[in-house]
Amino acid sequence: MNPLRKTHVDVQCFLVSAAFACGFAVILATAGVAADPLPLPFLLDWKERAADGLVTNGEAVDLTEQRPFGQLHALKVVSPTKPGEAAANPVIELTAIENPPITKQNFALNGWIRHSGVEGTGYLEMWTVFADGSHYFSRTLGQIGPMKSLSGDSDWREISLPFQLSDDPNAPKPSKLIINLVLPGAGEVTLSDLAMTEADSITAAITPGAWWSDRAAGWVGGIGGALLGVIGTVIGVLAGLGNGRRLIIPLLIAGIALGTILLATGTTALTLGQPYGVYYPLLLGGLLCTILGTVGIVVTRQRFAQVELRRMQALDA
């Protein structure tokens, strides 16, 4: 093949890779459109609600032990069902929130929960009630994350009950929220630090404990992708000219290492139930860095081998 033609092909290869990386930046930048969660005006203080007669079942207790949140009070609920027996009525009503000050289309009740000796599969549920009598539920029946169901023993972990209203911003808002605990058998459950959160997206509302918001994901992804595109372009041009071996190869190796770290972190985020805006940029960025770095090393080494061969041939001539 003509050496000039080979150089042209190499440059095209790297420029396409760089363009792909820039496209990754644009996708992530435009994806970060959701606003950060906006806290509603109240945090459920179980001691105050119990004093006001707003707690239907359970006992308000003071917290003194180490915990991953700051609230001092909790609601402790013990199932009346004896171990090994099935509950005659598994639904335990905890409290009702009249006229919640919801202004957005996406909201959630977020907080912390711990439980011990829960038999079967229990869950927390929220009934969203409207003035016309219609009502809809949200339940923690997931396998992982803040919507995971209740079973066996668990130390303090985050929990979330989200709800998405109609797309019409003028649609009626809920008139009441009813919070229930459902235990099919024996068990003890403690709830604390429950607060209402609303946001422009359901993912932002459901995970106020996310590593970062969707908007931050867009900025980080956009900047990171743009930087990846610039580096890819520089590598493509230098490799096409047969220069910069000492710079290019370490950069590509570092890119593969970074990609491996991002993939591992993204997998961890997915396992921990982090939202889409957290694990998706990590997994996509890691995949791109790993693939482009691996392909880049193969192509550039071939290119530099050809340059070295031509140099040796020129010396022998």
C-alpha positions as CSV (number, residue, x, y, z in Angstrom):
1,M,0.0,0.0,0.0
2,N,1.1,3.6,-0.7
3,P,2.6,5.0,2.6
4,L,0.7,8.3,2.1
5,R,-2.5,6.3,1.7
6,K,-1.8,4.3,4.9
7,T,-1.2,7.5,6.8
8,H,-4.5,8.9,5.4
9,V,-6.3,5.8,6.6
10,D,-4.8,6.0,10.1
11,V,-5.7,9.6,10.5
12,Q,-9.3,8.8,9.4
13,C,-9.5,6.0,11.9
14,F,-8.5,8.2,14.8
15,L,-10.6,11.1,13.7
16,V,-13.7,8.9,13.6
17,S,-12.9,7.7,17.1
18,A,-12.5,11.2,18.3
19,A,-15.8,12.2,16.7
20,F,-17.5,9.3,18.4
21,A,-16.1,10.5,21.7
22,C,-17.3,14.0,21.1
23,G,-20.7,12.6,20.3
24,F,-20.6,10.9,23.7
25,A,-20.0,14.4,25.2
26,V,-23.0,15.9,23.4
27,I,-25.3,13.1,24.4
28,L,-24.4,13.4,28.1
29,A,-24.5,17.2,28.0
30,T,-28.0,17.3,26.6
31,A,-29.2,14.5,28.9
32,G,-28.5,16.5,32.1
33,V,-31.7,18.6,32.0
34,A,-33.3,17.5,35.2
35,A,-33.1,20.0,38.1
36,D,-31.8,19.1,41.5
37,P,-34.3,17.9,44.0
38,L,-36.2,20.6,45.8
39,P,-37.1,19.8,49.4
40,L,-40.7,20.3,50.4
41,P,-41.4,22.4,53.6
42,F,-41.6,19.5,56.0
43,L,-39.6,16.6,57.5
44,L,-41.7,14.0,59.2
45,D,-40.7,14.2,62.9
46,W,-42.4,11.2,64.4
47,K,-42.2,12.5,68.0
48,E,-44.1,15.7,67.0
49,R,-46.6,13.7,64.9
50,A,-47.3,11.3,67.7
51,A,-47.8,14.3,70.1
52,D,-50.3,15.8,67.7
53,G,-52.2,12.5,67.4
54,L,-51.1,11.9,63.8
55,V,-49.5,8.5,64.2
56,T,-51.9,5.6,63.9
57,N,-49.7,2.8,64.8
58,G,-46.1,2.5,66.2
59,E,-44.1,4.1,68.9
60,A,-42.1,7.3,68.6
61,V,-38.6,6.7,70.0
62,D,-35.4,8.7,70.6
63,L,-32.3,7.6,68.7
64,T,-29.0,7.6,70.5
65,E,-26.9,5.1,68.5
66,Q,-24.6,5.8,65.6
67,R,-26.6,6.4,62.4
68,P,-26.0,7.7,58.9
69,F,-28.5,10.6,59.2
70,G,-29.1,13.4,61.7
71,Q,-32.7,13.1,62.8
72,L,-33.2,12.4,66.5
73,H,-36.5,10.6,66.4
74,A,-37.9,7.5,64.7
75,L,-41.1,5.4,64.5
76,K,-40.7,1.9,65.8
77,V,-43.3,-0.6,64.6
78,V,-43.6,-4.2,66.0
79,S,-45.9,-6.6,64.1
80,P,-48.7,-8.0,66.4
81,T,-48.3,-11.3,64.6
82,K,-46.4,-14.1,66.5
83,P,-43.3,-15.7,64.8
84,G,-44.3,-18.5,62.4
85,E,-47.9,-17.3,62.0
86,A,-49.5,-15.4,59.1
87,A,-50.8,-11.9,59.8
88,A,-54.6,-11.6,60.0
89,N,-54.3,-8.1,58.6
90,P,-50.8,-7.4,57.2
91,V,-51.5,-3.7,56.5
92,I,-50.4,-1.4,59.4
93,E,-51.4,2.2,58.8
94,L,-48.7,4.6,60.1
95,T,-49.8,8.1,59.3
96,A,-51.6,10.4,56.8
97,I,-50.3,13.6,55.4
98,E,-53.2,16.0,54.6
99,N,-52.9,18.5,51.7
100,P,-49.2,17.8,51.0
101,P,-47.6,21.0,49.5
102,I,-46.7,19.3,46.2
103,T,-46.0,21.7,43.2
104,K,-44.2,19.4,40.8
105,Q,-45.1,16.3,38.8
106,N,-42.6,14.1,40.5
107,F,-42.3,13.6,44.2
108,A,-41.1,11.0,46.7
109,L,-41.1,10.1,50.4
110,N,-37.4,9.4,51.1
111,G,-35.8,8.4,54.4
112,W,-34.1,5.6,56.3
113,I,-35.3,2.2,57.5
114,R,-34.0,-0.7,59.5
115,H,-35.7,-4.0,60.3
116,S,-35.2,-7.3,62.1
117,G,-37.0,-10.6,62.1
118,V,-39.3,-9.7,59.2
119,E,-40.9,-12.9,58.0
120,G,-41.9,-13.2,54.4
121,T,-41.7,-10.2,52.1
122,G,-42.9,-6.9,53.7
123,Y,-42.9,-3.4,52.2
124,L,-43.6,0.2,52.8
125,E,-46.4,1.7,50.8
126,M,-47.8,5.2,50.0
127,W,-51.3,5.8,48.8
128,T,-51.6,9.0,46.8
129,V,-55.2,10.2,47.2
130,F,-57.0,12.8,45.1
131,A,-60.0,15.0,45.9
132,D,-62.3,13.0,43.5
133,G,-61.6,9.8,45.5
134,S,-59.2,8.2,43.1
135,H,-56.1,6.7,44.7
136,Y,-52.9,5.1,43.6
137,F,-50.1,3.3,45.4
138,S,-46.3,3.2,45.4
139,R,-44.6,0.2,47.1
140,T,-41.1,-0.8,48.0
141,L,-41.1,-4.2,46.3
142,G,-37.8,-3.9,44.4
143,Q,-34.8,-6.3,44.6
144,I,-32.1,-3.6,45.2
145,G,-31.8,0.1,46.0
146,P,-34.0,2.4,48.0
147,M,-37.2,0.6,46.8
148,K,-36.0,-2.8,48.0
149,S,-38.6,-4.9,49.9
150,L,-38.3,-5.8,53.6
151,S,-37.2,-9.3,54.6
152,G,-35.1,-10.6,57.5
153,D,-32.7,-8.2,59.1
154,S,-31.2,-5.0,57.9
155,D,-29.2,-2.2,59.4
156,W,-30.1,1.4,58.5
157,R,-30.5,1.8,54.7
158,E,-32.2,4.4,52.4
159,I,-35.8,3.9,51.3
160,S,-37.9,5.7,48.8
161,L,-41.6,5.8,47.8
162,P,-41.9,7.8,44.5
163,F,-44.9,8.9,42.6
164,Q,-45.3,10.5,39.2
165,L,-48.3,12.7,38.4
166,S,-49.9,13.4,35.1
167,D,-47.7,15.1,32.4
168,D,-50.2,18.0,32.6
169,P,-48.8,20.5,35.0
170,N,-52.3,21.8,35.6
171,A,-53.6,18.4,36.7
172,P,-55.0,18.1,40.2
173,K,-52.4,17.6,43.0
174,P,-53.0,15.0,45.7
175,S,-55.2,15.9,48.7
176,K,-53.7,13.2,51.0
177,L,-50.9,10.8,51.3
178,I,-51.3,7.6,53.4
179,I,-48.3,5.8,54.6
180,N,-48.6,2.1,55.5
181,L,-46.3,-0.7,56.5
182,V,-47.2,-4.1,55.2
183,L,-45.9,-7.1,57.2
184,P,-47.2,-10.6,56.2
185,G,-45.8,-12.1,59.5
186,A,-43.7,-11.2,62.5
187,G,-41.1,-8.5,62.4
188,E,-39.9,-5.1,63.8
189,V,-39.4,-2.1,61.6
190,T,-38.0,1.4,62.5
191,L,-38.4,4.5,60.2
192,S,-36.6,7.8,60.5
193,D,-35.5,10.9,58.6
194,L,-38.5,10.7,56.3
195,A,-39.0,13.7,54.1
196,M,-41.0,14.7,51.0
197,T,-38.9,15.6,48.0
198,E,-40.1,16.9,44.6
199,A,-38.1,17.3,41.4
200,D,-38.4,17.8,37.7
201,S,-37.6,14.1,37.1
202,I,-38.6,11.0,38.9
203,T,-35.0,9.8,39.2
204,A,-34.0,13.1,41.0
205,A,-37.0,12.7,43.3
206,I,-36.4,9.1,44.2
207,T,-32.7,9.3,45.0
208,P,-31.8,12.4,46.9
209,G,-28.8,10.3,48.2
210,A,-27.5,9.9,44.7
211,W,-23.8,10.5,44.1
212,W,-24.7,13.4,41.9
213,S,-27.7,14.9,40.1
214,D,-28.7,14.4,36.5
215,R,-27.6,18.0,35.8
216,A,-24.2,17.3,37.3
217,A,-24.0,14.1,35.2
218,G,-24.6,16.2,32.1
219,W,-21.8,18.6,32.9
220,V,-19.3,16.0,34.0
221,G,-20.1,13.8,30.9
222,G,-20.0,16.8,28.6
223,I,-16.6,18.0,29.8
224,G,-15.2,14.5,30.1
225,G,-16.4,13.6,26.6
226,A,-15.0,16.8,25.1
227,L,-11.7,16.2,26.7
228,L,-11.7,12.6,25.4
229,G,-12.5,13.9,22.0
230,V,-9.6,16.4,22.0
231,I,-7.1,13.8,23.2
232,G,-8.4,11.4,20.6
233,T,-7.9,14.0,17.9
234,V,-4.3,14.8,19.0
235,I,-3.4,11.1,19.1
236,G,-4.9,10.6,15.7
237,V,-2.9,13.4,14.1
238,L,0.4,12.5,15.8
239,A,0.0,8.8,15.0
240,G,-0.9,9.6,11.4
241,L,2.3,11.6,11.1
242,G,4.3,8.8,12.9
243,N,5.3,11.1,15.8
244,G,4.8,11.1,19.6
245,R,5.3,7.5,20.4
246,R,6.5,8.2,23.9
247,L,3.3,10.3,24.5
248,I,0.7,8.3,22.7
249,I,1.3,4.8,24.1
250,P,1.2,5.9,27.8
251,L,-1.9,8.0,27.1
252,L,-3.7,5.0,25.6
253,I,-2.6,2.8,28.5
254,A,-3.8,5.4,31.0
255,G,-7.1,5.5,29.0
256,I,-7.6,1.8,29.4
257,A,-6.8,2.0,33.1
258,L,-9.3,4.8,33.5
259,G,-11.9,2.9,31.5
260,T,-11.5,-0.1,33.8
261,I,-11.9,2.0,36.9
262,L,-15.0,3.7,35.4
263,L,-16.5,0.3,34.5
264,A,-15.9,-1.0,38.0
265,T,-17.4,2.2,39.6
266,G,-20.4,2.1,37.2
267,T,-21.1,-1.5,38.1
268,T,-20.9,-0.7,41.8
269,A,-23.3,2.2,41.3
270,L,-25.7,0.0,39.4
271,T,-25.5,-2.7,42.2
272,L,-26.1,-0.1,44.9
273,G,-29.2,1.1,43.1
274,Q,-27.8,4.5,42.0
275,P,-30.0,6.3,39.4
276,Y,-29.5,6.2,35.6
277,G,-27.7,9.6,35.7
278,V,-25.0,8.1,37.9
279,Y,-24.3,4.6,36.5
280,Y,-24.9,5.3,32.8
281,P,-22.1,7.9,32.3
282,L,-19.7,5.8,34.3
283,L,-20.4,2.6,32.3
284,L,-20.5,4.4,28.9
285,G,-17.3,6.4,29.6
286,G,-15.6,3.3,30.8
287,L,-16.6,1.3,27.8
288,L,-15.5,4.0,25.4
289,C,-12.1,4.5,27.1
290,T,-11.4,0.8,27.2
291,I,-12.4,0.1,23.6
292,L,-10.8,3.2,22.1
293,G,-7.7,2.7,24.2
294,T,-7.3,-0.9,23.2
295,V,-8.0,-0.3,19.5
296,G,-5.7,2.7,19.6
297,I,-2.7,0.8,21.0
298,V,-3.1,-1.9,18.3
299,V,-3.3,0.7,15.5
300,T,-0.6,3.0,16.7
301,R,1.9,0.2,17.3
302,Q,1.3,-1.0,13.8
303,R,1.7,2.5,12.5
304,F,5.0,3.1,14.4
305,A,6.3,-0.3,13.3
306,Q,5.7,0.8,9.7
307,V,7.5,4.1,10.3
308,E,10.4,2.4,12.0
309,L,10.6,-0.1,9.1
310,R,10.7,2.7,6.5
311,R,13.4,4.5,8.5
312,M,15.6,1.4,8.6
313,Q,15.0,0.8,4.9
314,A,16.0,4.4,4.3
315,L,19.2,3.9,6.3
316,D,20.1,0.7,4.4
317,A,19.6,2.4,1.0
